[in-house]
């Protein structure tokens, strides 16, 4: 399990590199001015877009897998209480 604290900056989108299904990806969390919310964009290291979804926070007792349907064994969850992205396995 890996975790990435969500610490957005004022001048650039937050970015982290999770390993999902044994491959490393680049995830960016930009603010969408029209939607007035954060989005999670996942790209391959080569730059190809894997998915772009609204950032949905999970409560402590109910993990919402933001990468569901894109990976077979890995899950990517944003824990709202701790403001942390959690990747398993």
Residue, then its C-alpha position, 0 to 999 in steps of 0.5 A: x500500500x502506498x499513500x500520497x498526501x494531497x497538498x495542492x499548490x496555488x500555481x500548479x496542479x498537484x501531481x503524484x506517480x502511483x504504481x497500478x497493476x505493476x506499472x507507474x503512472x502520472x496522476x494530476x489533480x487540476x482544479x476545474x474552474x467551470x465545474x468548481x471541483x477537483x478532477x483526477x487525471x491519470x496518464x501513462x508515462x508515455x503521456x497517453x490518457x488513461x482516465x479523467x474523473x471527478x475527484x470523489x472523496x471516500x469516507x473512512x469506512x467506505x473506499x470508493x475506487x476512482x480507478x475502477x474498471x481501468x485496472x484489474x488488481x489495483x485500487x486508487x482511493x481518495x480518503x477525504x478525512x486525511x486528504x490522502x490518495x491510497x493505492x492498493x496493492 
